[in-house]
Amino acid sequence: MSMKSEAHLTGAEHPVNPVEKTMKHEELTHKIIACAYKVYNTLGFGFLESVYKKGMVIELTKSALKVEEETPLKVYYDNQVVGDFYIDLLVEDEIVIELKSVENLTKAHEVQLVNYLNGLKKEIGLLINFGPSGVEIKRKYRKGVEQD
């Protein structure tokens, strides 16, 4: 039993301070939000979501952030794939970004993002709408993860 304790104590992984993790996410989400405003200020309202996504990829990359487009997510039921989805953007392997270009965000948009967070086992996501009155942003958390 002591060997198990020694292995645990000498392991390379150390607990992450929740405050440090929250600050890291805060800093990252602020950078992402700044990119969204820059894209909106340049393009305005009225384009398809795909146009804003390409603009976001450009701005996130210019901000030295790692960004992946169309990250796949499979949904299983009874060990069988029952759905294939693609996440708009994944930033720094941590923050899930769901983009919209609609008049108003709905609860269904928020639920979609939370489902993506649960499916990818990520803690925080941003729902970003490039709407007629400006950029609208909602921060969502995975079930079981405490909010700020």
C-alpha positions in Angstrom: 0.0 0.0 0.0 2.8 2.4 0.7 4.1 1.9 -2.8 0.8 3.1 -4.1 1.1 6.2 -1.9 4.7 6.8 -3.0 3.7 6.5 -6.7 0.9 9.0 -6.1 3.2 11.4 -4.3 6.0 11.3 -6.9 3.6 11.5 -9.9 4.2 14.3 -12.3 0.6 15.6 -12.0 0.0 18.2 -9.3 -3.5 19.5 -8.3 -4.3 22.7 -10.1 -5.3 25.6 -7.9 -8.9 26.5 -8.8 -8.2 30.2 -8.6 -5.3 29.9 -11.1 -7.5 27.8 -13.4 -10.3 30.4 -13.2 -7.9 33.2 -13.9 -6.4 31.4 -16.9 -9.9 30.8 -18.3 -10.8 34.5 -17.6 -7.7 35.7 -19.5 -8.4 33.4 -22.4 -12.0 34.2 -22.7 -11.2 38.0 -22.6 -8.9 37.5 -25.5 -11.5 35.5 -27.4 -14.2 38.2 -26.7 -11.8 40.9 -27.9 -11.4 39.0 -31.2 -15.1 38.7 -31.6 -15.6 42.5 -31.2 -12.8 43.2 -33.7 -14.5 40.8 -36.2 -17.9 42.5 -35.7 -16.5 46.0 -35.9 -14.9 45.1 -39.2 -17.7 43.1 -40.8 -20.9 44.4 -39.1 -24.1 42.4 -39.1 -25.7 40.4 -41.9 -23.2 37.8 -43.0 -23.5 34.0 -42.7 -22.0 32.3 -39.6 -19.3 30.8 -41.8 -18.0 34.3 -42.6 -17.7 35.3 -39.0 -16.0 31.9 -38.2 -13.3 32.6 -40.8 -12.8 36.1 -39.4 -12.6 34.6 -35.9 -9.9 32.1 -37.0 -7.9 34.9 -38.5 -8.1 37.1 -35.4 -7.5 34.3 -32.9 -4.5 33.2 -34.9 -3.2 36.8 -35.0 -3.6 36.8 -31.2 -1.3 33.8 -31.0 -4.1 31.5 -29.9 -4.3 27.9 -31.0 -7.7 27.4 -32.8 -9.3 24.3 -34.3 -12.3 24.5 -36.6 -15.0 21.9 -36.9 -13.9 19.6 -34.0 -15.9 16.4 -34.3 -18.2 15.2 -31.6 -20.0 11.8 -31.8 -23.1 11.2 -29.7 -23.6 7.6 -28.5 -26.7 5.7 -27.4 -26.4 2.1 -26.3 -22.8 2.1 -27.6 -23.9 3.1 -31.1 -23.3 6.5 -32.8 -26.6 8.3 -33.1 -25.3 11.7 -34.0 -22.3 13.5 -35.5 -21.8 17.1 -34.7 -19.0 19.6 -35.3 -17.9 22.3 -32.9 -17.4 25.7 -34.5 -14.2 26.5 -32.7 -12.0 25.0 -30.0 -9.5 27.5 -28.6 -6.3 26.3 -26.8 -7.9 22.9 -26.4 -10.0 24.4 -23.6 -12.7 26.8 -24.6 -15.6 25.7 -26.9 -16.9 28.5 -29.1 -20.3 28.3 -30.7 -20.9 31.0 -33.2 -24.3 32.4 -34.4 -25.5 35.1 -36.7 -29.1 35.5 -35.7 -31.5 38.2 -34.6 -31.7 36.8 -31.0 -30.1 34.0 -29.1 -32.5 31.4 -27.7 -32.4 28.9 -24.9 -31.9 26.2 -27.5 -28.6 27.8 -28.6 -27.4 27.8 -24.9 -28.4 24.1 -24.5 -26.6 23.2 -27.7 -23.3 24.7 -26.2 -23.8 22.9 -22.9 -24.3 19.6 -24.7 -21.1 20.2 -26.6 -19.2 21.0 -23.4 -20.5 17.7 -21.8 -19.7 15.7 -24.9 -16.1 17.1 -25.2 -15.7 17.2 -21.4 -14.6 20.8 -21.5 -15.4 23.2 -18.7 -16.2 26.5 -20.3 -17.8 27.6 -23.6 -18.7 30.9 -25.2 -21.8 31.4 -27.3 -21.1 34.3 -29.5 -23.8 35.9 -31.6 -22.9 38.5 -34.3 -26.4 40.1 -34.1 -28.1 43.2 -35.5 -27.4 45.2 -32.3 -23.8 44.0 -31.8 -21.9 41.1 -30.3 -23.9 39.1 -27.8 -21.9 36.7 -25.6 -23.0 34.1 -23.1 -20.6 32.1 -21.0 -21.7 28.6 -20.3 -20.3 25.9 -17.9 -20.5 22.1 -18.1 -22.8 20.4 -15.7 -21.1 19.8 -12.4 -18.6 22.6 -12.9 -19.1 25.5 -10.5 -19.7 28.9 -12.0 -17.7 32.0 -11.1 
